[in-house]
Amino acid sequence: MSGIVGREQDVYYAQVAADSAPGYRDLGIAAAGVPAGRFVTPWLPIAEDQSGSTLVVDRRRGDRNGNLIEIDKVDSDYNAHTWPSLTFLLDAVAVALEANSMVAGSRYKPSIRAGELAWTRVKRQ
């Protein structure tokens, strides 16, 4: 979330912390794994691709707590790809790097450029 400064930064961190409020579960926020259709404060953004997709950790209550969800600015989390955990996603990235392929279920192909992890977005066919 680089680039967030001043008032925007205050609002962002207020949203991230909002799930600690005692009544957030009574605000109509569904359990983890159920599409929310909008950004909900228990989601913790951990990466974004500069084109409207964001990777979030689903911190809502339920059996799928801790899943990672690739949400989209248009479709939110409807038809979104999920991974059971960050560990599972990192394993998928390692497999994709070794196979020179896309990360399973995603639109991204990782590679190593000048010793750094780089990503290429591949158009779905």
C-alpha positions, 0 to 999 in steps of 0.5 A: 500500500505504498503511496498512501500518505496523510489523511488517506493513510489515516483512513486506510489504517482506521479501516484495517483496525475496524475489525477489532471493534466488538460489533463488526460481526453484527454489521452484516459481514458474512463469514470467511469464504462467502462473497462479500461483494464489496470491500470489508474491513476484516480483509487485510490487503497485502499486494496489488497490481496497479490495475484494480486487483488486490490480494487480501487475507480474509480475516473474517470468522469461519472455517476459511479464515486466513484464506487469500483472495484476489479481489477485483475493482469491478467484481469484488470477490465474486468468482475470485480465486482463493488460496487456503493460506499464504504458505499455500500461495508461496508454494504455488509461486515456487512451483510456477517459478520452477515450471516457468508457468503461471501461478495455478488459478491466477493471471500472473507468471513469476520470473526472476529478473536481476535477482528479484521476483518479477510478475507478468500479467497474462491475459485470460483466453 
